[in-house]
Amino acid sequence: DEMFLVWKGRFRVEFRDRTVELEPGQFLVVPRGVEHRTAADEEAEVIIFEPSEVVNTGDAPVSEFTAPMGATV
């Protein structure tokens, strides 16, 4: 699962069948395995909670920005 919490600005999560618009203070949880993409028309600040093994660039290969397996905070 991933959780997107909007801190400032407006932010949207686009699914194949719908788009969810979020404003400051609102959040959305996207269940594991659900295809989605995120976007904003202007600058937005968003806090994202996700498992450490999530590759944050879609199907791009693992990079220096991907947390190693077993990493904890």
Predicted model as a PDB file, atoms N, CA, C, CB and O in Angstrom, pLDDT in the B-factor column:
MODEL        1                                                                  
ATOM      1  N   ASP A   1       0.843  -1.187   0.000  1.00 90.00           N  
ATOM      2  CA  ASP A   1       0.000   0.000   0.000  1.00 90.00           C  
ATOM      3  C   ASP A   1       0.886   1.247   0.000  1.00 90.00           C  
ATOM      4  CB  ASP A   1      -0.958   0.000   1.225  1.00 90.00           C  
ATOM      5  O   ASP A   1       2.004   1.221   0.514  1.00 90.00           O  
ATOM      6  N   GLU A   2       0.377   2.338  -0.580  1.00 93.00           N  
ATOM      7  CA  GLU A   2       1.045   3.632  -0.550  1.00 93.00           C  
ATOM      8  C   GLU A   2       0.033   4.666  -0.061  1.00 93.00           C  
ATOM      9  CB  GLU A   2       1.621   4.017  -1.964  1.00 93.00           C  
ATOM     10  O   GLU A   2      -1.144   4.607  -0.416  1.00 93.00           O  
ATOM     11  N   MET A   3       0.495   5.605   0.750  1.00 96.00           N  
ATOM     12  CA  MET A   3      -0.377   6.676   1.218  1.00 96.00           C  
ATOM     13  C   MET A   3       0.211   8.009   0.778  1.00 96.00           C  
ATOM     14  CB  MET A   3      -0.552   6.626   2.764  1.00 96.00           C  
ATOM     15  O   MET A   3       1.399   8.265   0.977  1.00 96.00           O  
ATOM     16  N   PHE A   4      -0.615   8.852   0.184  1.00 97.00           N  
ATOM     17  CA  PHE A   4      -0.222  10.174  -0.263  1.00 97.00           C  
ATOM     18  C   PHE A   4      -0.971  11.206   0.568  1.00 97.00           C  
ATOM     19  CB  PHE A   4      -0.502  10.361  -1.780  1.00 97.00           C  
ATOM     20  O   PHE A   4      -2.201  11.251   0.536  1.00 97.00           O  
ATOM     21  N   LEU A   5      -0.244  12.034   1.311  1.00 97.00           N  
ATOM     22  CA  LEU A   5      -0.827  13.081   2.149  1.00 97.00           C  
ATOM     23  C   LEU A   5      -0.384  14.430   1.591  1.00 97.00           C  
ATOM     24  CB  LEU A   5      -0.398  12.920   3.655  1.00 97.00           C  
ATOM     25  O   LEU A   5       0.812  14.716   1.536  1.00 97.00           O  
ATOM     26  N   VAL A   6      -1.337  15.254   1.180  1.00 98.00           N  
ATOM     27  CA  VAL A   6      -1.003  16.554   0.606  1.00 98.00           C  
ATOM     28  C   VAL A   6      -0.739  17.549   1.728  1.00 98.00           C  
ATOM     29  CB  VAL A   6      -2.140  17.062  -0.321  1.00 98.00           C  
ATOM     30  O   VAL A   6      -1.582  17.769   2.597  1.00 98.00           O  
ATOM     31  N   TRP A   7       0.441  18.141   1.691  1.00 97.00           N  
ATOM     32  CA  TRP A   7       0.848  19.135   2.677  1.00 97.00           C  
ATOM     33  C   TRP A   7       0.518  20.540   2.179  1.00 97.00           C  
ATOM     34  CB  TRP A   7       2.351  19.011   2.982  1.00 97.00           C  
ATOM     35  O   TRP A   7      -0.060  21.343   2.911  1.00 97.00           O  
ATOM     36  N   LYS A   8       0.890  20.833   0.928  1.00 98.00           N  
ATOM     37  CA  LYS A   8       0.613  22.142   0.308  1.00 98.00           C  
ATOM     38  C   LYS A   8       0.270  21.922  -1.157  1.00 98.00           C  
ATOM     39  CB  LYS A   8       1.840  23.117   0.451  1.00 98.00           C  
ATOM     40  O   LYS A   8       0.762  20.986  -1.788  1.00 98.00           O  
ATOM     41  N   GLY A   9      -0.572  22.787  -1.689  1.00 97.00           N  
ATOM     42  CA  GLY A   9      -0.931  22.713  -3.107  1.00 97.00           C  
ATOM     43  C   GLY A   9      -2.029  21.709  -3.375  1.00 97.00           C  
ATOM     44  O   GLY A   9      -2.715  21.243  -2.465  1.00 97.00           O  
ATOM     45  N   ARG A  10      -2.177  21.386  -4.652  1.00 97.00           N  
ATOM     46  CA  ARG A  10      -3.164  20.393  -5.091  1.00 97.00           C  
ATOM     47  C   ARG A  10      -2.416  19.280  -5.799  1.00 97.00           C  
ATOM     48  CB  ARG A  10      -4.255  21.028  -6.030  1.00 97.00           C  
ATOM     49  O   ARG A  10      -1.403  19.518  -6.457  1.00 97.00           O  
ATOM     50  N   PHE A  11      -2.915  18.078  -5.663  1.00 94.00           N  
ATOM     51  CA  PHE A  11      -2.223  16.891  -6.145  1.00 94.00           C  
ATOM     52  C   PHE A  11      -3.285  15.905  -6.604  1.00 94.00           C  
ATOM     53  CB  PHE A  11      -1.296  16.267  -5.040  1.00 94.00           C  
ATOM     54  O   PHE A  11      -4.374  15.853  -6.033  1.00 94.00           O  
ATOM     55  N   ARG A  12      -2.978  15.137  -7.615  1.00 96.00           N  
ATOM     56  CA  ARG A  12      -3.961  14.146  -8.056  1.00 96.00           C  
ATOM     57  C   ARG A  12      -3.310  12.786  -8.248  1.00 96.00           C  
ATOM     58  CB  ARG A  12      -4.632  14.595  -9.357  1.00 96.00           C  
ATOM     59  O   ARG A  12      -2.122  12.669  -8.545  1.00 96.00           O  
ATOM     60  N   VAL A  13      -4.127  11.777  -8.068  1.00 96.00           N  
ATOM     61  CA  VAL A  13      -3.728  10.401  -8.319  1.00 96.00           C  
ATOM     62  C   VAL A  13      -4.646   9.904  -9.426  1.00 96.00           C  
ATOM     63  CB  VAL A  13      -3.821   9.497  -7.011  1.00 96.00           C  
ATOM     64  O   VAL A  13      -5.868   9.892  -9.281  1.00 96.00           O  
ATOM     65  N   GLU A  14      -4.038   9.494 -10.534  1.00 95.00           N  
ATOM     66  CA  GLU A  14      -4.800   9.066 -11.702  1.00 95.00           C  
ATOM     67  C   GLU A  14      -4.794   7.542 -11.802  1.00 95.00           C  
ATOM     68  CB  GLU A  14      -4.224   9.695 -12.988  1.00 95.00           C  
ATOM     69  O   GLU A  14      -3.747   6.896 -11.764  1.00 95.00           O  
ATOM     70  N   PHE A  15      -5.992   6.997 -11.931  1.00 94.00           N  
ATOM     71  CA  PHE A  15      -6.186   5.566 -12.142  1.00 94.00           C  
ATOM     72  C   PHE A  15      -6.716   5.395 -13.564  1.00 94.00           C  
ATOM     73  CB  PHE A  15      -7.173   4.942 -11.070  1.00 94.00           C  
ATOM     74  O   PHE A  15      -7.062   6.384 -14.209  1.00 94.00           O  
ATOM     75  N   ARG A  16      -6.785   4.190 -14.054  1.00 92.00           N  
ATOM     76  CA  ARG A  16      -7.298   3.973 -15.414  1.00 92.00           C  
ATOM     77  C   ARG A  16      -8.760   4.408 -15.556  1.00 92.00           C  
ATOM     78  CB  ARG A  16      -7.161   2.498 -15.795  1.00 92.00           C  
ATOM     79  O   ARG A  16      -9.171   4.849 -16.629  1.00 92.00           O  
ATOM     80  N   ASP A  17      -9.540   4.287 -14.491  1.00 95.00           N  
ATOM     81  CA  ASP A  17     -10.972   4.570 -14.590  1.00 95.00           C  
ATOM     82  C   ASP A  17     -11.429   5.835 -13.870  1.00 95.00           C  
ATOM     83  CB  ASP A  17     -11.731   3.420 -14.056  1.00 95.00           C  
ATOM     84  O   ASP A  17     -12.610   6.179 -13.929  1.00 95.00           O  
ATOM     85  N   ARG A  18     -10.514   6.536 -13.188  1.00 96.00           N  
ATOM     86  CA  ARG A  18     -10.911   7.739 -12.450  1.00 96.00           C  
ATOM     87  C   ARG A  18      -9.678   8.516 -12.021  1.00 96.00           C  
ATOM     88  CB  ARG A  18     -11.770   7.372 -11.218  1.00 96.00           C  
ATOM     89  O   ARG A  18      -8.554   8.018 -12.076  1.00 96.00           O  
ATOM     90  N   THR A  19      -9.916   9.748 -11.593  1.00 97.00           N  
ATOM     91  CA  THR A  19      -8.864  10.604 -11.052  1.00 97.00           C  
ATOM     92  C   THR A  19      -9.336  11.133  -9.711  1.00 97.00           C  
ATOM     93  CB  THR A  19      -8.512  11.775 -12.029  1.00 97.00           C  
ATOM     94  O   THR A  19     -10.479  11.570  -9.583  1.00 97.00           O  
ATOM     95  N   VAL A  20      -8.461  11.097  -8.706  1.00 98.00           N  
ATOM     96  CA  VAL A  20      -8.785  11.614  -7.383  1.00 98.00           C  
ATOM     97  C   VAL A  20      -7.965  12.877  -7.162  1.00 98.00           C  
ATOM     98  CB  VAL A  20      -8.506  10.552  -6.266  1.00 98.00           C  
ATOM     99  O   VAL A  20      -6.735  12.836  -7.190  1.00 98.00           O  
ATOM    100  N   GLU A  21      -8.653  14.013  -6.940  1.00 98.00           N  
ATOM    101  CA  GLU A  21      -8.009  15.297  -6.672  1.00 98.00           C  
ATOM    102  C   GLU A  21      -7.906  15.479  -5.158  1.00 98.00           C  
ATOM    103  CB  GLU A  21      -8.803  16.481  -7.330  1.00 98.00           C  
ATOM    104  O   GLU A  21      -8.881  15.276  -4.434  1.00 98.00           O  
ATOM    105  N   LEU A  22      -6.731  15.861  -4.692  1.00 98.00           N  
ATOM    106  CA  LEU A  22      -6.507  16.041  -3.261  1.00 98.00           C  
ATOM    107  C   LEU A  22      -6.028  17.453  -2.966  1.00 98.00           C  
ATOM    108  CB  LEU A  22      -5.493  15.018  -2.742  1.00 98.00           C  
ATOM    109  O   LEU A  22      -5.283  18.042  -3.748  1.00 98.00           O  
ATOM    110  N   GLU A  23      -6.459  17.987  -1.837  1.00 98.00           N  
ATOM    111  CA  GLU A  23      -6.067  19.313  -1.362  1.00 98.00           C  
ATOM    112  C   GLU A  23      -5.338  19.168  -0.036  1.00 98.00           C  
ATOM    113  CB  GLU A  23      -7.305  20.246  -1.213  1.00 98.00           C  
ATOM    114  O   GLU A  23      -5.331  18.082   0.543  1.00 98.00           O  
ATOM    115  N   PRO A  24      -4.719  20.247   0.461  1.00 98.00           N  
ATOM    116  CA  PRO A  24      -3.980  20.157   1.732  1.00 98.00           C  
ATOM    117  C   PRO A  24      -4.800  19.507   2.849  1.00 98.00           C  
ATOM    118  CB  PRO A  24      -3.540  21.545   2.173  1.00 98.00           C  
ATOM    119  O   PRO A  24      -5.965  19.840   3.064  1.00 98.00           O  
ATOM    120  N   GLY A  25      -4.160  18.579   3.547  1.00 98.00           N  
ATOM    121  CA  GLY A  25      -4.813  17.884   4.653  1.00 98.00           C  
ATOM    122  C   GLY A  25      -5.538  16.621   4.230  1.00 98.00           C  
ATOM    123  O   GLY A  25      -5.939  15.828   5.082  1.00 98.00           O  
ATOM    124  N   GLN A  26      -5.715  16.414   2.930  1.00 98.00           N  
ATOM    125  CA  GLN A  26      -6.389  15.214   2.459  1.00 98.00           C  
ATOM    126  C   GLN A  26      -5.356  14.149   2.102  1.00 98.00           C  
ATOM    127  CB  GLN A  26      -7.289  15.531   1.242  1.00 98.00           C  
ATOM    128  O   GLN A  26      -4.224  14.466   1.736  1.00 98.00           O  
ATOM    129  N   PHE A  27      -5.756  12.891   2.212  1.00 97.00           N  
ATOM    130  CA  PHE A  27      -4.855  11.806   1.847  1.00 97.00           C  
ATOM    131  C   PHE A  27      -5.622  10.701   1.139  1.00 97.00           C  
ATOM    132  CB  PHE A  27      -4.142  11.252   3.087  1.00 97.00           C  
ATOM    133  O   PHE A  27      -6.850  10.630   1.189  1.00 97.00           O  
ATOM    134  N   LEU A  28      -4.857   9.844   0.479  1.00 98.00           N  
ATOM    135  CA  LEU A  28      -5.419   8.717  -0.242  1.00 98.00           C  
ATOM    136  C   LEU A  28      -4.492   7.524  -0.063  1.00 98.00           C  
ATOM    137  CB  LEU A  28      -5.620   9.053  -1.749  1.00 98.00           C  
ATOM    138  O   LEU A  28      -3.271   7.663  -0.143  1.00 98.00           O  
ATOM    139  N   VAL A  29      -5.064   6.362   0.179  1.00 97.00           N  
ATOM    140  CA  VAL A  29      -4.289   5.130   0.252  1.00 97.00           C  
ATOM    141  C   VAL A  29      -4.570   4.335  -1.023  1.00 97.00           C  
ATOM    142  CB  VAL A  29      -4.646   4.296   1.543  1.00 97.00           C  
ATOM    143  O   VAL A  29      -5.722   4.052  -1.351  1.00 97.00           O  
ATOM    144  N   VAL A  30      -3.508   3.982  -1.729  1.00 95.00           N  
ATOM    145  CA  VAL A  30      -3.620   3.167  -2.934  1.00 95.00           C  
ATOM    146  C   VAL A  30      -3.187   1.752  -2.562  1.00 95.00           C  
ATOM    147  CB  VAL A  30      -2.747   3.749  -4.119  1.00 95.00           C  
ATOM    148  O   VAL A  30      -2.041   1.544  -2.164  1.00 95.00           O  
ATOM    149  N   PRO A  31      -4.079   0.788  -2.684  1.00 93.00           N  
ATOM    150  CA  PRO A  31      -3.736  -0.587  -2.324  1.00 93.00           C  
ATOM    151  C   PRO A  31      -2.609  -1.148  -3.193  1.00 93.00           C  
ATOM    152  CB  PRO A  31      -4.965  -1.475  -2.441  1.00 93.00           C  
ATOM    153  O   PRO A  31      -2.467  -0.792  -4.362  1.00 93.00           O  
ATOM    154  N   ARG A  32      -1.835  -2.011  -2.605  1.00 89.00           N  
ATOM    155  CA  ARG A  32      -0.730  -2.683  -3.314  1.00 89.00           C  
ATOM    156  C   ARG A  32      -1.258  -3.305  -4.605  1.00 89.00           C  
ATOM    157  CB  ARG A  32      -0.066  -3.778  -2.412  1.00 89.00           C  
ATOM    158  O   ARG A  32      -2.307  -3.949  -4.616  1.00 89.00           O  
ATOM    159  N   GLY A  33      -0.518  -3.103  -5.686  1.00 86.00           N  
ATOM    160  CA  GLY A  33      -0.862  -3.719  -6.962  1.00 86.00           C  
ATOM    161  C   GLY A  33      -1.813  -2.926  -7.827  1.00 86.00           C  
ATOM    162  O   GLY A  33      -2.062  -3.317  -8.967  1.00 86.00           O  
ATOM    163  N   VAL A  34      -2.364  -1.811  -7.326  1.00 91.00           N  
ATOM    164  CA  VAL A  34      -3.284  -1.005  -8.118  1.00 91.00           C  
ATOM    165  C   VAL A  34      -2.472  -0.023  -8.964  1.00 91.00           C  
ATOM    166  CB  VAL A  34      -4.302  -0.250  -7.204  1.00 91.00           C  
ATOM    167  O   VAL A  34      -1.706   0.780  -8.433  1.00 91.00           O  
ATOM    168  N   GLU A  35      -2.650  -0.098 -10.278  1.00 89.00           N  
ATOM    169  CA  GLU A  35      -1.918   0.777 -11.193  1.00 89.00           C  
ATOM    170  C   GLU A  35      -2.377   2.222 -11.009  1.00 89.00           C  
ATOM    171  CB  GLU A  35      -2.120   0.327 -12.663  1.00 89.00           C  
ATOM    172  O   GLU A  35      -3.576   2.501 -10.974  1.00 89.00           O  
ATOM    173  N   HIS A  36      -1.419   3.135 -10.892  1.00 90.00           N  
ATOM    174  CA  HIS A  36      -1.736   4.548 -10.706  1.00 90.00           C  
ATOM    175  C   HIS A  36      -0.543   5.394 -11.096  1.00 90.00           C  
ATOM    176  CB  HIS A  36      -2.148   4.835  -9.251  1.00 90.00           C  
ATOM    177  O   HIS A  36       0.577   4.900 -11.224  1.00 90.00           O  
ATOM    178  N   ARG A  37      -0.803   6.678 -11.284  1.00 90.00           N  
ATOM    179  CA  ARG A  37       0.278   7.643 -11.463  1.00 90.00           C  
ATOM    180  C   ARG A  37      -0.138   8.918 -10.754  1.00 90.00           C  
ATOM    181  CB  ARG A  37       0.584   7.905 -12.986  1.00 90.00           C  
ATOM    182  O   ARG A  37      -1.324   9.181 -10.556  1.00 90.00           O  
ATOM    183  N   THR A  38       0.850   9.697 -10.378  1.00 92.00           N  
ATOM    184  CA  THR A  38       0.583  10.925  -9.639  1.00 92.00           C  
ATOM    185  C   THR A  38       0.968  12.120 -10.490  1.00 92.00           C  
ATOM    186  CB  THR A  38       1.348  10.943  -8.299  1.00 92.00           C  
ATOM    187  O   THR A  38       1.832  12.027 -11.362  1.00 92.00           O  
ATOM    188  N   ALA A  39       0.303  13.266 -10.223  1.00 93.00           N  
ATOM    189  CA  ALA A  39       0.579  14.468 -11.001  1.00 93.00           C  
ATOM    190  C   ALA A  39       0.087  15.697 -10.252  1.00 93.00           C  
ATOM    191  CB  ALA A  39      -0.080  14.384 -12.392  1.00 93.00           C  
ATOM    192  O   ALA A  39      -0.757  15.612  -9.360  1.00 93.00           O  
ATOM    193  N   ALA A  40       0.636  16.835 -10.639  1.00 94.00           N  
ATOM    194  CA  ALA A  40       0.185  18.130 -10.125  1.00 94.00           C  
ATOM    195  C   ALA A  40       0.434  19.144 -11.230  1.00 94.00           C  
ATOM    196  CB  ALA A  40       0.932  18.533  -8.781  1.00 94.00           C  
ATOM    197  O   ALA A  40       1.459  19.080 -11.909  1.00 94.00           O  
ATOM    198  N   ASP A  41      -0.489  20.080 -11.418  1.00 95.00           N  
ATOM    199  CA  ASP A  41      -0.322  21.110 -12.447  1.00 95.00           C  
ATOM    200  C   ASP A  41       0.605  22.217 -11.989  1.00 95.00           C  
ATOM    201  CB  ASP A  41      -1.668  21.698 -12.829  1.00 95.00           C  
ATOM    202  O   ASP A  41       1.236  22.887 -12.807  1.00 95.00           O  
ATOM    203  N   GLU A  42       0.688  22.409 -10.683  1.00 96.00           N  
ATOM    204  CA  GLU A  42       1.595  23.386 -10.095  1.00 96.00           C  
ATOM    205  C   GLU A  42       2.323  22.706  -8.944  1.00 96.00           C  
ATOM    206  CB  GLU A  42       0.828  24.669  -9.610  1.00 96.00           C  
ATOM    207  O   GLU A  42       2.002  21.576  -8.575  1.00 96.00           O  
ATOM    208  N   GLU A  43       3.294  23.396  -8.386  1.00 95.00           N  
ATOM    209  CA  GLU A  43       4.076  22.818  -7.298  1.00 95.00           C  
ATOM    210  C   GLU A  43       3.182  22.361  -6.148  1.00 95.00           C  
ATOM    211  CB  GLU A  43       5.100  23.827  -6.792  1.00 95.00           C  
ATOM    212  O   GLU A  43       2.259  23.064  -5.738  1.00 95.00           O  
ATOM    213  N   ALA A  44       3.476  21.183  -5.648  1.00 96.00           N  
ATOM    214  CA  ALA A  44       2.742  20.628  -4.513  1.00 96.00           C  
ATOM    215  C   ALA A  44       3.743  19.937  -3.600  1.00 96.00           C  
ATOM    216  CB  ALA A  44       1.623  19.633  -4.981  1.00 96.00           C  
ATOM    217  O   ALA A  44       4.760  19.415  -4.055  1.00 96.00           O  
ATOM    218  N   GLU A  45       3.443  19.942  -2.313  1.00 96.00           N  
ATOM    219  CA  GLU A  45       4.255  19.213  -1.339  1.00 96.00           C  
ATOM    220  C   GLU A  45       3.414  18.063  -0.817  1.00 96.00           C  
ATOM    221  CB  GLU A  45       4.739  20.145  -0.168  1.00 96.00           C  
ATOM    222  O   GLU A  45       2.321  18.262  -0.286  1.00 96.00           O  
ATOM    223  N   VAL A  46       3.944  16.850  -0.979  1.00 96.00           N  
ATOM    224  CA  VAL A  46       3.199  15.645  -0.634  1.00 96.00           C  
ATOM    225  C   VAL A  46       4.092  14.745   0.203  1.00 96.00           C  
ATOM    226  CB  VAL A  46       2.700  14.904  -1.908  1.00 96.00           C  
ATOM    227  O   VAL A  46       5.263  14.541  -0.115  1.00 96.00           O  
ATOM    228  N   ILE A  47       3.529  14.211   1.271  1.00 95.00           N  
ATOM    229  CA  ILE A  47       4.232  13.241   2.103  1.00 95.00           C  
ATOM    230  C   ILE A  47       3.756  11.864   1.657  1.00 95.00           C  
ATOM    231  CB  ILE A  47       3.970  13.482   3.651  1.00 95.00           C  
ATOM    232  O   ILE A  47       2.557  11.589   1.613  1.00 95.00           O  
ATOM    233  N   ILE A  48       4.717  11.005   1.326  1.00 93.00           N  
ATOM    234  CA  ILE A  48       4.378   9.679   0.816  1.00 93.00           C  
ATOM    235  C   ILE A  48       4.869   8.620   1.794  1.00 93.00           C  
ATOM    236  CB  ILE A  48       4.990   9.450  -0.591  1.00 93.00           C  
ATOM    237  O   ILE A  48       6.033   8.618   2.194  1.00 93.00           O  
ATOM    238  N   PHE A  49       3.972   7.730   2.168  1.00 91.00           N  
ATOM    239  CA  PHE A  49       4.312   6.585   3.010  1.00 91.00           C  
ATOM    240  C   PHE A  49       4.200   5.354   2.129  1.00 91.00           C  
ATOM    241  CB  PHE A  49       3.374   6.480   4.283  1.00 91.00           C  
ATOM    242  O   PHE A  49       3.141   5.076   1.565  1.00 91.00           O  
ATOM    243  N   GLU A  50       5.311   4.610   2.012  1.00 85.00           N  
ATOM    244  CA  GLU A  50       5.299   3.409   1.196  1.00 85.00           C  
ATOM    245  C   GLU A  50       6.331   2.422   1.737  1.00 85.00           C  
ATOM    246  CB  GLU A  50       5.581   3.746  -0.289  1.00 85.00           C  
ATOM    247  O   GLU A  50       7.265   2.819   2.433  1.00 85.00           O  
ATOM    248  N   PRO A  51       6.164   1.142   1.420  1.00 82.00           N  
ATOM    249  CA  PRO A  51       7.159   0.160   1.845  1.00 82.00           C  
ATOM    250  C   PRO A  51       8.522   0.486   1.222  1.00 82.00           C  
ATOM    251  CB  PRO A  51       6.712  -1.273   1.452  1.00 82.00           C  
ATOM    252  O   PRO A  51       8.590   1.032   0.121  1.00 82.00           O  
ATOM    253  N   SER A  52       9.592   0.155   1.921  1.00 75.00           N  
ATOM    254  CA  SER A  52      10.938   0.502   1.445  1.00 75.00           C  
ATOM    255  C   SER A  52      11.288  -0.163   0.120  1.00 75.00           C  
ATOM    256  CB  SER A  52      11.965   0.116   2.483  1.00 75.00           C  
ATOM    257  O   SER A  52      12.149   0.342  -0.600  1.00 75.00           O  
ATOM    258  N   GLU A  53      10.652  -1.273  -0.222  1.00 73.00           N  
ATOM    259  CA  GLU A  53      10.999  -1.959  -1.467  1.00 73.00           C  
ATOM    260  C   GLU A  53      10.316  -1.380  -2.705  1.00 73.00           C  
ATOM    261  CB  GLU A  53      10.650  -3.408  -1.349  1.00 73.00           C  
ATOM    262  O   GLU A  53      10.575  -1.842  -3.816  1.00 73.00           O  
ATOM    263  N   VAL A  54       9.450  -0.377  -2.537  1.00 71.00           N  
ATOM    264  CA  VAL A  54       8.765   0.229  -3.681  1.00 71.00           C  
ATOM    265  C   VAL A  54       9.768   0.999  -4.535  1.00 71.00           C  
ATOM    266  CB  VAL A  54       7.621   1.167  -3.208  1.00 71.00           C  
ATOM    267  O   VAL A  54      10.520   1.832  -4.029  1.00 71.00           O  
ATOM    268  N   VAL A  55       9.769   0.708  -5.841  1.00 64.00           N  
ATOM    269  CA  VAL A  55      10.593   1.455  -6.784  1.00 64.00           C  
ATOM    270  C   VAL A  55       9.759   2.657  -7.199  1.00 64.00           C  
ATOM    271  CB  VAL A  55      11.033   0.572  -8.036  1.00 64.00           C  
ATOM    272  O   VAL A  55       8.709   2.499  -7.822  1.00 64.00           O  
ATOM    273  N   ASN A  56      10.221   3.865  -6.858  1.00 63.00           N  
ATOM    274  CA  ASN A  56       9.382   5.050  -7.034  1.00 63.00           C  
ATOM    275  C   ASN A  56       9.393   5.625  -8.437  1.00 63.00           C  
ATOM    276  CB  ASN A  56       9.809   6.098  -6.087  1.00 63.00           C  
ATOM    277  O   ASN A  56       8.934   6.750  -8.635  1.00 63.00           O  
ATOM    278  N   THR A  57       9.895   4.899  -9.406  1.00 61.00           N  
ATOM    279  CA  THR A  57       9.910   5.382 -10.788  1.00 61.00           C  
ATOM    280  C   THR A  57       9.225   4.398 -11.721  1.00 61.00           C  
ATOM    281  CB  THR A  57      11.344   5.629 -11.254  1.00 61.00           C  
ATOM    282  O   THR A  57       9.686   4.171 -12.839  1.00 61.00           O  
ATOM    283  N   GLY A  58       8.139   3.821 -11.268  1.00 56.00           N  
ATOM    284  CA  GLY A  58       7.403   2.895 -12.119  1.00 56.00           C  
ATOM    285  C   GLY A  58       8.177   1.622 -12.373  1.00 56.00           C  
ATOM    286  O   GLY A  58       8.602   0.952 -11.432  1.00 56.00           O  
ATOM    287  N   ASP A  59       8.365   1.282 -13.642  1.00 60.00           N  
ATOM    288  CA  ASP A  59       9.067   0.045 -13.969  1.00 60.00           C  
ATOM    289  C   ASP A  59      10.547   0.272 -14.270  1.00 60.00           C  
ATOM    290  CB  ASP A  59       8.405  -0.621 -15.153  1.00 60.00           C  
ATOM    291  O   ASP A  59      11.197  -0.595 -14.855  1.00 60.00           O  
ATOM    292  N   ALA A  60      11.086   1.425 -13.878  1.00 61.00           N  
ATOM    293  CA  ALA A  60      12.509   1.701 -14.068  1.00 61.00           C  
ATOM    294  C   ALA A  60      13.329   0.766 -13.198  1.00 61.00           C  
ATOM    295  CB  ALA A  60      12.838   3.177 -13.739  1.00 61.00           C  
ATOM    296  O   ALA A  60      12.851   0.291 -12.167  1.00 61.00           O  
ATOM    297  N   PRO A  61      14.557   0.502 -13.608  1.00 65.00           N  
ATOM    298  CA  PRO A  61      15.399  -0.384 -12.785  1.00 65.00           C  
ATOM    299  C   PRO A  61      15.754   0.249 -11.442  1.00 65.00           C  
ATOM    300  CB  PRO A  61      16.681  -0.740 -13.539  1.00 65.00           C  
ATOM    301  O   PRO A  61      15.683   1.467 -11.275  1.00 65.00           O  
ATOM    302  N   VAL A  62      16.128  -0.579 -10.511  1.00 61.00           N  
ATOM    303  CA  VAL A  62      16.550  -0.107  -9.195  1.00 61.00           C  
ATOM    304  C   VAL A  62      17.731   0.843  -9.382  1.00 61.00           C  
ATOM    305  CB  VAL A  62      16.930  -1.304  -8.254  1.00 61.00           C  
ATOM    306  O   VAL A  62      18.613   0.596 -10.204  1.00 61.00           O  
ATOM    307  N   SER A  63      17.740   1.932  -8.611  1.00 63.00           N  
ATOM    308  CA  SER A  63      18.815   2.913  -8.737  1.00 63.00           C  
ATOM    309  C   SER A  63      19.297   3.319  -7.356  1.00 63.00           C  
ATOM    310  CB  SER A  63      18.346   4.150  -9.534  1.00 63.00           C  
ATOM    311  O   SER A  63      18.862   2.764  -6.347  1.00 63.00           O  
ATOM    312  N   GLU A  64      20.198   4.291  -7.319  1.00 62.00           N  
ATOM    313  CA  GLU A  64      20.714   4.790  -6.046  1.00 62.00           C  
ATOM    314  C   GLU A  64      19.619   5.429  -5.194  1.00 62.00           C  
ATOM    315  CB  GLU A  64      21.825   5.796  -6.294  1.00 62.00           C  
ATOM    316  O   GLU A  64      19.819   5.636  -3.997  1.00 62.00           O  
ATOM    317  N   PHE A  65      18.460   5.746  -5.790  1.00 56.00           N  
ATOM    318  CA  PHE A  65      17.367   6.373  -5.052  1.00 56.00           C  
ATOM    319  C   PHE A  65      16.371   5.354  -4.505  1.00 56.00           C  
ATOM    320  CB  PHE A  65      16.647   7.361  -5.941  1.00 56.00           C  
ATOM    321  O   PHE A  65      15.387   5.742  -3.876  1.00 56.00           O  
ATOM    322  N   THR A  66      16.597   4.087  -4.726  1.00 61.00           N  
ATOM    323  CA  THR A  66      15.718   3.030  -4.234  1.00 61.00           C  
ATOM    324  C   THR A  66      16.305   2.466  -2.951  1.00 61.00           C  
ATOM    325  CB  THR A  66      15.530   1.909  -5.297  1.00 61.00           C  
ATOM    326  O   THR A  66      17.482   2.110  -2.910  1.00 61.00           O  
ATOM    327  N   ALA A  67      15.503   2.385  -1.918  1.00 62.00           N  
ATOM    328  CA  ALA A  67      15.986   1.848  -0.637  1.00 62.00           C  
ATOM    329  C   ALA A  67      16.352   0.380  -0.810  1.00 62.00           C  
ATOM    330  CB  ALA A  67      14.913   2.014   0.482  1.00 62.00           C  
ATOM    331  O   ALA A  67      15.638  -0.359  -1.488  1.00 62.00           O  
ATOM    332  N   PRO A  68      17.452  -0.048  -0.208  1.00 66.00           N  
ATOM    333  CA  PRO A  68      17.835  -1.459  -0.297  1.00 66.00           C  
ATOM    334  C   PRO A  68      16.843  -2.341   0.461  1.00 66.00           C  
ATOM    335  CB  PRO A  68      19.258  -1.664   0.255  1.00 66.00           C  
ATOM    336  O   PRO A  68      16.191  -1.888   1.401  1.00 66.00           O  
ATOM    337  N   MET A  69      16.739  -3.580   0.052  1.00 67.00           N  
ATOM    338  CA  MET A  69      15.849  -4.522   0.728  1.00 67.00           C  
ATOM    339  C   MET A  69      16.210  -4.597   2.213  1.00 67.00           C  
ATOM    340  CB  MET A  69      15.935  -5.928   0.072  1.00 67.00           C  
ATOM    341  O   MET A  69      17.386  -4.658   2.569  1.00 67.00           O  
ATOM    342  N   GLY A  70      15.215  -4.593   3.056  1.00 69.00           N  
ATOM    343  CA  GLY A  70      15.432  -4.703   4.493  1.00 69.00           C  
ATOM    344  C   GLY A  70      15.760  -3.394   5.173  1.00 69.00           C  
ATOM    345  O   GLY A  70      15.991  -3.375   6.382  1.00 69.00           O  
ATOM    346  N   ALA A  71      15.788  -2.283   4.426  1.00 68.00           N  
ATOM    347  CA  ALA A  71      16.093  -0.984   5.030  1.00 68.00           C  
ATOM    348  C   ALA A  71      14.953  -0.568   5.951  1.00 68.00           C  
ATOM    349  CB  ALA A  71      16.333   0.096   3.939  1.00 68.00           C  
ATOM    350  O   ALA A  71      13.783  -0.792   5.641  1.00 68.00           O  
ATOM    351  N   THR A  72      15.296   0.032   7.075  1.00 65.00           N  
ATOM    352  CA  THR A  72      14.287   0.544   8.004  1.00 65.00           C  
ATOM    353  C   THR A  72      14.646   1.962   8.397  1.00 65.00           C  
ATOM    354  CB  THR A  72      14.170  -0.358   9.260  1.00 65.00           C  
ATOM    355  O   THR A  72      15.788   2.401   8.262  1.00 65.00           O  
ATOM    356  N   VAL A  73      13.649   2.655   8.882  1.00 58.00           N  
ATOM    357  CA  VAL A  73      13.860   4.036   9.345  1.00 58.00           C  
ATOM    358  C   VAL A  73      13.752   4.063  10.846  1.00 58.00           C  
ATOM    359  CB  VAL A  73      12.838   5.018   8.707  1.00 58.00           C  
ATOM    360  O   VAL A  73      13.895   5.123  11.456  1.00 58.00           O  
TER     361      VAL A  73                                                      
ENDMDL                                                                          
END                                                                             
